[in-house]
Amino acid sequence: MSFNIKNNVTWVGKIDWELQRFHGYEYSTHCGSTYNSYLIKEEKVVLIDTVWGPYSKEFVKNLANEIDLNKIDYIIANHAETDHSGALPELMQHIPETPIYCTKNGIKSLKGQYHQDWNFKVVKTGDKLSLGNKELIFVEMPMLHWPDSMLCYLTGDEILFSNDAFGHHYASEFMFADLVHQGELFTECIKYYANILTPFSSMVIKKINEILSFNLPLDMICPSHGMIWRDHPEQIIKQYLKWADNYQENQITIIYDTMWNSTRKMAEYIAKGIKESDKEVNVKLYHLEKRDKNDVITEIFKSKGVIIGSPTINRGILTSIAAILELIKGLKFKGKKAASFGSYGWSGESAKIISNSLKESGFEMVDEVLKVTWNPDNESIEKCVKYGKKIAKAFA
Ligand code: FEO
């Protein structure tokens, strides 16, 4: 499959309807994904990025139907991660001398993965590559989200090939953002930002402002995953600036796991207390064991505060809670408040362990941890409701 995007620019990627997990098992892709590769046929012919390795044969065959491979003058590797470079080994068997333009770190990454001494050409921010009447301008994007990442801009057609930036894991045969269900689309966009880009938010703001300072006219943004932004492409840039600026909604998320329902009851009565104290706030509860961890991370991203609970087991916490705390630590959320709770029979360390972890991850902890023994009785239930009320005020 291929389709024309604008003038001499053609999409030659792969729509992966089957993808359920990305980055190993780390990222759930409920809506599949796409690996976008673009072919520009000007006086010079350029291929921008490829697709994930398992689709390399299909990709090269498809590309050969579009153009005689020997007519490709340049390959641009905006990012060396294997979902975009995975078809290079197959392609380079056909055109081994074709220069590959990438950043200095891109060479390290590509060599490290494929152990090939291809004809690499290093580009830096501001470098230009002439295609005849049009040119490609390169902008390095170190750590957005790998050291090698970069994007490029096609003059004349005014297209920004942004690679992972402004992407989303979403499969659709429409392939244009304005043609798909907007709720589904933005659900995947915010999940992608929350789970991948959160730790780099300050760099996101800096880099976007740098790109905007070039005053380049923008007709389309072509990311490497998901739909192409052609209707008001600046909408996703504005959205990124919002998300990168310690984003939060009027939401409190309660996350818990439970063995015999005591911690679940605590969660529900804490929620009751919050609602009694603050009618406006959106309180959401997630029994982690039954939920997708990346969806829960997205809810944390949207929240002004989180409350996390686990019963005590073997002087520790349940493994689902330990796993999400580890994820949270890496994502470096900023400007969020937190509290913790848990039921126990005899030793009761869980709430404190959670609290210490959240503190270490940069959350502002409010109030004491809440601990309840055994199955909450009326007195403990009252304590949970009161705790919820206090938290609502502290999070306000
Ligand atoms: Fe889509 Fe960082 O690769």
Residues whose N, C-alpha, C, O or C-beta is under 5 A from the ligand:
A	BS01	FEO	E81 D83 D164
